[in-house]
Amino acid sequence: MSFVNHNKKEVNCKIVYYGPGLGGKTTNIQHVYKKTSGDNKGNIIKLNTENERTLFFDFLPLELGEIRGYKTRFHLYTVPGQVFYEASRKLILRAVDGLIFVADSQLEKMDANLESLDGLEKNLIEQGYDIEKVPLVFQWNKRDLPNVTSHEDLEAKLNKWGAPSFGASAVSGEGVFETLKEVSKLVLMNLKGGLS
Amino acid sequence: MSILKKLENHFNNFNGKEVLKETTILALSHDGRVFGQLGKIKSDKDIQSLGALLVGMWQASEAVGEFLSGNDEKDLILSFQSSDKGFFLLRPTEKNKEVFWGILFESEVNPGKIKLYAKKVREFFDKIKIIESKDMENIQDGDFLFKNITEDEVDKLFSFAGL
């Protein structure tokens, strides 16, 4: 749930990167971290396994400047993508304000994308959310690789809600900020009232 | 009155303030955002990370607890400590169910004393209602804050990324 502090003129929002394992969720926030100046970002926190896979979550606090006099602060989280970390994914979805589904465009990853998206829908329902009401943006990642599924097929198979989508290559940074900007806009448009 | 101001004003009357002067006290939301900090102040960026980590840890521990039968959660405290530094994490009370308490300490001769005072802090803040129900209603039912947001306004937020 977003946290609006009217006295301090500050809005805090939680954005979660979701998707299959090795799809590029961590790479996305690493790129955001790398390209954001020191004044705008906090420490990136990575809770990893020994072989650098996400164990619990990655976290990056980001300050994006002001909008209508309110300081905007985004907390970016990634979930662990590996199938057996379902319990952790559920926890990280709590109080989510916006979602980026990072799909792996490689042909052989379609099943993994579908399984992850199915898990997302179910986990959101468990948390009392309707996926159609949560700001959601799709990112078709790894467009730089050969043997990728076409945009049209990805849209048809994964994006049944007609949510905004972007092609990306998170390793080079292409599409990373475009995706984040879109979900940020949807989250800000969705913000209500708040605590004082 | 803001939540932070309310916390600060009430804490001014706390008897153990001197004991906790080298301790950082964080009032945290269920999703790891920081309502306010008292005692030894840490940088704004550090407390954001601390909030996310502390509440993440609490949620994970609570999920583990669900696998255990017969555990009494009422007075659950999480702790991580060496002989002189560490933290305690205290669950919300029935009255202030929106607020977790994180108590962090360094260079402390007697961590047991900090644990005792951490509980006292939570009890002391239970004399007031930290977040009023009208505040919560605002979140659910208030008007959209930035209903007619424009592309230009969003572009400005991301101008640092060259978009």
HADDOCK unambig.tbl for C-alpha pairs under 7 A between the chains (distance, minus, plus):
assign (segid A and resid 7 and name CA) (segid B and resid 2 and name CA) 6.14 0.50 0.50
assign (segid A and resid 35 and name CA) (segid B and resid 161 and name CA) 6.77 0.50 0.50
assign (segid A and resid 42 and name CA) (segid B and resid 45 and name CA) 5.06 0.50 0.50
assign (segid A and resid 61 and name CA) (segid B and resid 48 and name CA) 6.87 0.50 0.50
assign (segid A and resid 64 and name CA) (segid B and resid 157 and name CA) 5.30 0.50 0.50
assign (segid A and resid 64 and name CA) (segid B and resid 158 and name CA) 6.85 0.50 0.50
assign (segid A and resid 65 and name CA) (segid B and resid 157 and name CA) 5.75 0.50 0.50
assign (segid A and resid 67 and name CA) (segid B and resid 153 and name CA) 6.70 0.50 0.50
assign (segid A and resid 91 and name CA) (segid B and resid 59 and name CA) 6.69 0.50 0.50
assign (segid A and resid 94 and name CA) (segid B and resid 31 and name CA) 6.79 0.50 0.50
assign (segid A and resid 95 and name CA) (segid B and resid 31 and name CA) 6.09 0.50 0.50
assign (segid A and resid 181 and name CA) (segid B and resid 158 and name CA) 6.96 0.50 0.50
assign (segid A and resid 185 and name CA) (segid B and resid 154 and name CA) 6.32 0.50 0.50
assign (segid A and resid 188 and name CA) (segid B and resid 146 and name CA) 6.28 0.50 0.50
assign (segid A and resid 189 and name CA) (segid B and resid 146 and name CA) 5.39 0.50 0.50
assign (segid A and resid 189 and name CA) (segid B and resid 147 and name CA) 5.20 0.50 0.50
assign (segid A and resid 189 and name CA) (segid B and resid 149 and name CA) 6.38 0.50 0.50
assign (segid A and resid 190 and name CA) (segid B and resid 144 and name CA) 6.45 0.50 0.50
assign (segid A and resid 191 and name CA) (segid B and resid 144 and name CA) 5.48 0.50 0.50
assign (segid A and resid 191 and name CA) (segid B and resid 145 and name CA) 5.58 0.50 0.50
assign (segid A and resid 191 and name CA) (segid B and resid 146 and name CA) 6.81 0.50 0.50
assign (segid A and resid 192 and name CA) (segid B and resid 139 and name CA) 5.75 0.50 0.50
assign (segid A and resid 192 and name CA) (segid B and resid 140 and name CA) 6.93 0.50 0.50
assign (segid A and resid 192 and name CA) (segid B and resid 142 and name CA) 5.29 0.50 0.50
assign (segid A and resid 192 and name CA) (segid B and resid 143 and name CA) 5.45 0.50 0.50
assign (segid A and resid 192 and name CA) (segid B and resid 144 and name CA) 4.35 0.50 0.50
assign (segid A and resid 192 and name CA) (segid B and resid 145 and name CA) 5.35 0.50 0.50
assign (segid A and resid 193 and name CA) (segid B and resid 138 and name CA) 5.00 0.50 0.50
assign (segid A and resid 193 and name CA) (segid B and resid 139 and name CA) 4.87 0.50 0.50
assign (segid A and resid 193 and name CA) (segid B and resid 142 and name CA) 4.15 0.50 0.50
assign (segid A and resid 193 and name CA) (segid B and resid 143 and name CA) 5.71 0.50 0.50
assign (segid A and resid 193 and name CA) (segid B and resid 144 and name CA) 6.48 0.50 0.50
assign (segid A and resid 193 and name CA) (segid B and resid 145 and name CA) 6.21 0.50 0.50
assign (segid A and resid 194 and name CA) (segid B and resid 135 and name CA) 6.84 0.50 0.50
assign (segid A and resid 194 and name CA) (segid B and resid 138 and name CA) 5.42 0.50 0.50
assign (segid A and resid 194 and name CA) (segid B and resid 139 and name CA) 4.47 0.50 0.50
assign (segid A and resid 195 and name CA) (segid B and resid 135 and name CA) 5.25 0.50 0.50
assign (segid A and resid 195 and name CA) (segid B and resid 136 and name CA) 6.91 0.50 0.50
assign (segid A and resid 195 and name CA) (segid B and resid 138 and name CA) 6.96 0.50 0.50
assign (segid A and resid 195 and name CA) (segid B and resid 139 and name CA) 6.86 0.50 0.50
assign (segid A and resid 196 and name CA) (segid B and resid 2 and name CA) 5.11 0.50 0.50
assign (segid A and resid 196 and name CA) (segid B and resid 3 and name CA) 6.57 0.50 0.50
